[in-house]
Every structure is written in C-alpha cells, then in structure tokens.
C-alpha cells in the first residue's frame, strides 16, 4: 500500500516540474517575441546628427543601378526605362523581353554574342548612375 501513494506523488511531482518548465519556456518565448516586436525608434533617437550625415553620405555613394541589376528592376523605374530606351533602343520592346528580363545588363551583354556591345552597355550604365537613388 505504501508504494501506490509514493508512485502517485512522484508522478505528481514530475508532472508539476514539467508544467513549470513549460510555463518558463512559454514566458521566455513571450519575452523574446516582445523584444523582437519592439519598435526601433529608441535606437534611432540615439543617432547623432553627425552619424546621420555619415549614413546619408554612405548611402548616397551607392549607385542606384549596377551592371548586376536585373533589367526588369531597371525597367520598373520610369526614368531608368527612359535611359534604356534611349541608350539601348528596342531592348524593352523586344518580343523576347519576358525571357531575358531577369538577366542583368552584364549577363545580357555576355550572352548576346556581340550584338549588345560593351560600349553601349557601359554608356547605359553611366547614364543610369546619374539618376537619383530610387
């Protein structure tokens, strides 16, 4: 008779520890979710005007478009599409556009077998890089 209550109490203790462990885990997950969901505004308030100026300078030094930008990304910007239409006429209206639109200017130039010259691609790229960041 003594074994039954002892077994039951061990089971109850194990169950209570398991429940406490699950509650602790649940609390930790809830805390982590709150921390990740917290707004970033607190960090933004810590940035000094000098740091903001440096960040703006660094981000403005990055060209809007490169040789590795997909043509469809360039074409999505009306000003950039105008540059492509001027420097590489017929590119965006070509019947094969849906096939090559995911390629970059560099990939297209390499795959063209010389039909799209390096000079033309570099001219288009230079004109694209004069556009303001999008």
C-alpha positions in Angstrom: 0.0 0.0 0.0 2.8 2.4 0.6 4.1 2.0 -3.0 0.9 3.4 -4.6 0.9 6.8 -2.8 4.6 7.1 -3.3 4.3 6.4 -7.0 1.4 8.9 -7.3 3.4 11.6 -5.5 6.4 11.0 -7.8 4.1 11.3 -10.8 2.6 14.4 -9.4 6.0 15.9 -8.7 7.2 15.0 -12.2 4.1 16.5 -13.7 4.4 19.7 -11.7 8.1 20.1 -12.8 7.1 19.5 -16.4 4.3 22.1 -16.2 6.7 24.6 -14.5 9.3 24.0 -17.2 6.7 24.6 -20.0 5.4 27.8 -18.3 9.0 29.0 -18.0 9.6 28.3 -21.7 6.4 30.0 -22.7 7.3 33.1 -20.6 10.8 33.2 -22.3 9.2 32.9 -25.8 6.7 35.6 -25.0 9.5 37.9 -23.8 11.6 37.2 -26.9 8.6 38.0 -29.1 8.0 41.3 -27.3 11.7 42.2 -27.7 11.7 41.5 -31.4 8.4 43.3 -31.9 9.6 46.4 -30.0 9.9 49.5 -32.2 13.3 50.5 -33.4 12.6 54.2 -32.7 14.6 54.0 -29.4 17.8 53.2 -31.4 17.0 55.9 -33.9 16.9 58.5 -31.2 20.4 57.7 -30.2 21.9 58.6 -33.6 23.7 62.0 -33.5 23.3 64.4 -36.4 26.9 63.7 -37.4 26.2 60.0 -37.6 23.1 60.7 -39.7 25.2 62.8 -42.1 27.7 60.0 -42.5 25.0 57.4 -43.0 23.4 59.6 -45.7 26.8 60.2 -47.4 27.5 56.4 -47.4 24.1 55.5 -48.8 24.2 58.2 -51.5 27.6 56.9 -52.7 26.0 53.6 -53.6 24.8 53.8 -57.3 21.1 53.2 -57.9 21.8 50.7 -60.7 24.8 48.5 -61.5 25.8 46.0 -64.1 24.3 43.3 -61.9 20.8 44.9 -61.5 18.1 42.9 -63.3 16.7 44.6 -66.4 13.2 44.3 -65.1 14.2 46.2 -61.9 15.6 49.0 -64.1 12.6 49.0 -66.3 10.3 49.4 -63.3 11.7 52.9 -62.8 10.2 55.2 -65.5 13.4 57.4 -65.5 15.7 54.4 -65.8 13.4 52.8 -68.5 13.8 56.1 -70.5 17.6 55.7 -70.3 17.4 52.1 -71.5 15.1 53.2 -74.4 17.4 55.9 -75.4 20.8 54.1 -75.0 19.6 50.6 -75.9 16.7 51.1 -78.3 14.4 48.2 -78.7 15.6 46.4 -75.6 12.4 46.8 -73.6 10.1 46.2 -76.6 11.8 43.1 -77.9 9.5 40.1 -78.2 12.0 38.1 -76.1 11.9 40.6 -73.2 9.9 38.2 -70.9 12.7 35.7 -71.4 15.7 37.9 -70.6 14.1 40.4 -68.2 15.6 38.7 -65.1 19.1 39.0 -66.5 21.4 41.8 -65.7 22.9 44.1 -68.3 26.3 42.3 -67.9 24.6 38.9 -68.3 22.8 40.1 -71.4 25.9 41.6 -72.9 27.9 38.4 -72.4 25.1 36.2 -73.8 24.4 38.4 -76.8 27.4 37.2 -78.8 28.5 40.7 -79.5 25.0 42.1 -80.6 25.0 44.1 -77.4 28.4 45.9 -77.2 30.3 46.6 -74.1 30.5 50.3 -75.1 26.6 50.5 -75.4 26.1 48.8 -72.0 28.7 51.0 -70.3 27.1 54.1 -71.8 23.7 53.0 -70.5 25.2 52.2 -67.1 26.9 55.6 -66.9 23.6 57.3 -67.7 21.7 55.1 -65.2 24.1 56.0 -62.4 23.4 59.7 -62.9 19.8 59.1 -61.8 18.9 59.8 -58.2 18.6 56.8 -55.9 15.2 55.1 -56.2 
